[in-house]
């Protein structure tokens, strides 16, 4: 009976283990892996590395005399980015909350709302991204290809909050972007909501832009499309 490894193909995450068996061998089987990502002992027990920064394919080789067989392991990087993003959310939330709470009076007293709106919008984006991240991780559906979406959520929230604020203020017929003391709390709450719901806010800005800049038929154009 020829040498046969089982299982032939599996997927593992960081620190995962798998026992391989070699049928058809009457004596000691020599085990090895290529490339050397993780380790396998003489009993055929493979242990994945502690960190898997990128998807990696590992080949398990079994040798018995002149016979050999191989099996494949697909190492999934998901848990690496999962833990990294978890640290990112905690650090980001602590930083933004610390700035907003610790610098609230200066942010409002100078009546220059740009910094306040950006921080509140970033906090809203962080809340949205963190909730989506927690749901994906809890359902074991997290995909590392979405990592940059999660990372950039606070940036997107801050940017959209600023643009929406400027559009709203300009629509009120004033060029002064300063806030009165009573408006500070309401503006921060508004910016936070925009950060949480950045996608609907972006779509609304698109509707406003298309309404203002919708091109009209130019009677000067001839049938060929030229003037």
Buried (B, 14 or more C-beta within 10 A) or exposed (E): EEBBBEEEEBEBBBEBEBEBEBEBBEEEBEBEBEEEBBEBEEEBEBBBBEEBEEEBEBEBBBBBEEBBBEBBBEBBBBBBBBEBBBEBBEEBBEBBEEBBEEEBEEBBEEBBBEEBBBBBBBBBBBBBBBEBBEEBBEEEEBEBEBBEEBBEBBEBBBBBBBBBBEBEBEEEEEEEBEBEEEBBEEBBEBBBBBBBBBEEBBEBBEEEEEEEEEEEEEEEEEEEEEE
